[in-house]
Amino acid sequence: MSVRVGVDKGSGVAVLTLDRAERLNAIDLSTASELAAAWRDFRYDDTVRVVVLTGAGERAFCSGIDRDVVVPQPSSPYMVDDPLLGIGPKANGLWKPVVAAVRGIACGGAFYLLGEAEFVVADPSAEFFDPHTTYGMVSAYESMLMAARMPYGEAARMALMGNAERIGAGRALEIGLVSEVSAAGRDLDTAVERAAVIAGYPTEAVQGTVRALWAGREAALAAQFAQAPQLIALGNVPGERQAALFAARRPRFRTR
């Protein structure tokens, strides 16, 4: 299993952990399936009132899709098969609050998860970046989700700078990508503490608030997502060119 679930039935807080530290918690097809199943299971478990999402190890929250994953694509530019579209809580109809605890890197496909969390607590070691353009790939769904969380200019800069630049925890707090920077090594503990407070409130009011908050975003995202398949199909360079770009070393200018 590449996803771990722990539930404190006394507090009503579940901790969902991406457990592939040796792969920087990259998401393969099995992990994608397990994440979807976990969110769906939480819908029926009334002992779980809030979920904290985190990654195993010290180096990464999630490094996006596993590069070993091969997903055949339709020939039409209007259809894209993206296994990450179904990995988030909202994609699986879960209206219980989700708090993300980020330590180390969070990049690329990690934004499918962070984009569907209510808020993010970051360790001082957290670094956020989007490598797509570096490797000749369109950042579509990721950019759309991040543009809903942070100012357009910051989302655009992150997407366009690719691997050359990372957003550190302090800057992420300034621009609203994260809501809190914890003490070093206490991102998970801090997220669980915040989750426990929320879990202590009446369930119906909490879940209704989550649904109301998401209602303000989902219509805009649905319209944006409808454009993503053709943007990806038209903008991505061929697979062999992507592989060559992945193999090449690129400078990283700074973390800001």
KEFISE-100189 format. One record per residue (C-alpha): residue number from 1; x, y, z. Coordinates in steps of 0.2 Angstrom, whole numbers, always signed. Example, Ala and Ser with C-alpha at 12.3 -4.5 7.8 and 13.67 -1.06 7.14 Angstrom:
# KEFISE-100189
PT num  east north    up
PT   1   +62   -22   +39
PT   2   +68    -5   +36
//
This chain:
# KEFISE-100189
PT num  east north    up
PT   1    +0    +0    +0
PT   2    +7   +17    -5
PT   3    -6   +27    +6
PT   4    -8   +25   +25
PT   5   -23   +31   +35
PT   6   -24   +34   +53
PT   7   -39   +39   +63
PT   8   -40   +47   +80
PT   9   -58   +43   +84
PT  10   -58   +53  +100
PT  11   -54   +69   +90
PT  12   -62   +65   +74
PT  13   -46   +68   +64
PT  14   -39   +56   +51
PT  15   -21   +57   +44
PT  16   -19   +52   +26
PT  17    -1   +49   +22
PT  18    +7   +47    +5
PT  19   +19   +33    +9
PT  20   +32   +32    -5
PT  21   +46   +42    +2
PT  22   +58   +32    -8
PT  23   +50   +40   -24
PT  24   +47   +57   -16
PT  25   +29   +52   -14
PT  26   +27   +52   -32
PT  27   +10   +46   -38
PT  28    +9   +30   -49
PT  29    -7   +22   -55
PT  30    -9   +12   -39
PT  31    -7   +27   -28
PT  32   -20   +37   -38
PT  33   -32   +23   -36
PT  34   -29   +21   -17
PT  35   -31   +40   -14
PT  36   -48   +40   -23
PT  37   -53   +25   -13
PT  38   -48   +33    +4
PT  39   -58   +49    +0
PT  40   -73   +39    -4
PT  41   -71   +29   +12
PT  42   -71   +45   +22
PT  43   -88   +49   +15
PT  44   -95   +35   +25
PT  45   -85   +35   +41
PT  46   -94   +47   +53
PT  47   -80   +45   +65
PT  48   -69   +56   +53
PT  49   -74   +74   +53
PT  50   -58   +82   +46
PT  51   -44   +74   +36
PT  52   -25   +80   +37
PT  53   -16   +76   +21
PT  54    +3   +74   +22
PT  55   +18   +65   +14
PT  56   +30   +52   +22
PT  57   +48   +57   +25
PT  58   +58   +73   +26
PT  59   +61   +77    +7
PT  60   +44   +79    -1
PT  61   +26   +81    +2
PT  62   +23   +75   -16
PT  63   +33   +76   -32
PT  64   +19   +74   -44
PT  65   +16   +60   -56
PT  66   +28   +46   -56
PT  67   +39   +47   -71
PT  68   +38   +28   -74
PT  69   +19   +29   -77
PT  70   +14   +27   -95
PT  71    -4   +33   -99
PT  72    -9   +30  -117
PT  73   -18   +45  -124
PT  74   -32   +47  -137
PT  75   -27   +54  -154
PT  76   -40   +68  -152
PT  77   -34   +85  -145
PT  78   -51   +86  -136
PT  79   -48   +71  -125
PT  80   -34   +69  -112
PT  81   -33   +54  -100
PT  82   -26   +61   -84
PT  83   -25   +49   -69
PT  84   -22   +63   -57
PT  85   -39   +71   -60
PT  86   -47   +59   -48
PT  87   -35   +60   -34
PT  88   -42   +74   -24
PT  89   -56   +75   -11
PT  90   -68   +86   -21
PT  91   -66   +75   -36
PT  92   -73   +61   -25
PT  93   -87   +70   -18
PT  94   -80   +72    +0
PT  95   -86   +88    +9
PT  96   -76   +86   +25
PT  97   -62   +98   +28
PT  98   -45   +94   +22
PT  99   -29  +102   +29
PT 100   -13   +99   +20
PT 101    +4   +98   +30
PT 102   +18  +101   +18
PT 103   +36   +97   +21
PT 104   +50   +97    +8
PT 105   +45   +99   -10
PT 106   +28  +100   -17
PT 107   +28  +101   -36
PT 108   +18   +97   -52
PT 109    +5   +85   -49
PT 110    +5   +89   -30
PT 111    -6  +104   -35
PT 112   -21   +92   -39
PT 113   -21   +88   -20
PT 114   -16  +105   -13
PT 115   -29  +113   -25
PT 116   -43  +103   -16
PT 117   -37  +106    +2
PT 118   -46  +119   +12
PT 119   -29  +126   +18
PT 120   -11  +122   +19
PT 121    +1  +122   +34
PT 122   +19  +122   +28
PT 123   +35  +117   +37
PT 124   +50  +130   +35
PT 125   +58  +117   +23
PT 126   +43  +118   +11
PT 127   +46  +122    -7
PT 128   +33  +124   -21
PT 129   +37  +123   -40
PT 130   +30  +118   -56
PT 131   +42  +109   -68
PT 132   +31  +107   -83
PT 133   +37  +120   -95
PT 134   +55  +115   -92
PT 135   +51   +98   -99
PT 136   +41  +104  -114
PT 137   +24  +101  -106
PT 138    +9  +112  -103
PT 139    +5  +116   -86
PT 140   -14  +116   -87
PT 141   -24  +109   -73
PT 142   -10  +113   -61
PT 143   -10  +131   -66
PT 144   -28  +133   -65
PT 145   -29  +126   -48
PT 146   -15  +137   -42
PT 147   -22  +152   -50
PT 148   -37  +150   -39
PT 149   -26  +149   -23
PT 150   -14  +163   -26
PT 151   -12  +180   -36
PT 152   -12  +177   -55
PT 153    +6  +184   -57
PT 154   +13  +172   -44
PT 155    +4  +157   -52
PT 156   +10  +163   -69
PT 157   +28  +165   -63
PT 158   +28  +148   -54
PT 159   +22  +140   -70
PT 160   +33  +149   -82
PT 161   +49  +148   -72
PT 162   +48  +129   -71
PT 163   +63  +121   -62
PT 164   +73  +137   -62
PT 165   +64  +144   -46
PT 166   +55  +138   -31
PT 167   +43  +147   -19
PT 168   +49  +145    -1
PT 169   +38  +143   +14
PT 170   +39  +162   +19
PT 171   +35  +168    +2
PT 172   +21  +155    +0
PT 173   +13  +163   +16
PT 174   +15  +180    +9
PT 175    +5  +176    -6
PT 176    -8  +165    +2
PT 177    -3  +149    -5
PT 178    -1  +143   +13
PT 179   -10  +149   +28
PT 180    +3  +146   +41
PT 181   +21  +141   +43
PT 182   +24  +130   +57
PT 183   +40  +128   +68
PT 184   +53  +117   +60
PT 185   +47   +98   +60
PT 186   +30  +103   +67
PT 187   +20  +105   +51
PT 188   +10   +89   +54
PT 189    +7   +92   +72
PT 190    +1  +110   +69
PT 191   -11  +104   +55
PT 192   -18   +91   +67
PT 193   -21  +104   +80
PT 194   -30  +115   +68
PT 195   -40  +100   +62
PT 196   -45   +95   +79
PT 197   -52  +112   +82
PT 198   -63  +111   +67
PT 199   -68   +93   +71
PT 200   -75  +100   +87
PT 201   -88  +110   +79
PT 202  -105  +104   +73
PT 203  -102   +93   +58
PT 204  -117   +99   +47
PT 205  -111  +117   +49
PT 206   -93  +113   +45
PT 207   -97  +102   +29
PT 208  -110  +115   +23
PT 209   -96  +128   +24
PT 210   -84  +118   +15
PT 211   -97  +115    +1
PT 212  -101  +134    +0
PT 213   -83  +138    -1
PT 214   -80  +126   -15
PT 215   -96  +132   -24
PT 216   -88  +148   -27
PT 217   -74  +140   -36
PT 218   -80  +125   -45
PT 219   -90  +134   -59
PT 220   -74  +144   -64
PT 221   -64  +128   -63
PT 222   -76  +118   -73
PT 223   -75  +131   -87
PT 224   -56  +131   -87
PT 225   -54  +112   -86
PT 226   -64  +111  -102
PT 227   -50  +120  -111
PT 228   -36  +109  -104
PT 229   -36   +94  -115
PT 230   -33  +103  -131
PT 231   -21  +115  -123
PT 232   -11  +100  -117
PT 233   -13   +90  -133
PT 234    -7  +105  -144
PT 235    +7  +112  -132
PT 236   +16   +96  -126
PT 237   +31   +92  -135
PT 238   +33   +73  -141
PT 239   +37   +61  -128
PT 240   +55   +57  -134
PT 241   +59   +76  -133
PT 242   +52   +77  -115
PT 243   +63   +62  -111
PT 244   +78   +72  -117
PT 245   +73   +87  -108
PT 246   +71   +77   -92
PT 247   +89   +70   -94
PT 248   +97   +87   -96
PT 249  +103   +96   -81
PT 250   +95  +114   -79
PT 251  +101  +127   -67
PT 252   +90  +132   -53
PT 253   +92  +151   -49
PT 254   +84  +153   -32
PT 255   +71  +149   -19
PT 256   +61  +165   -15
//
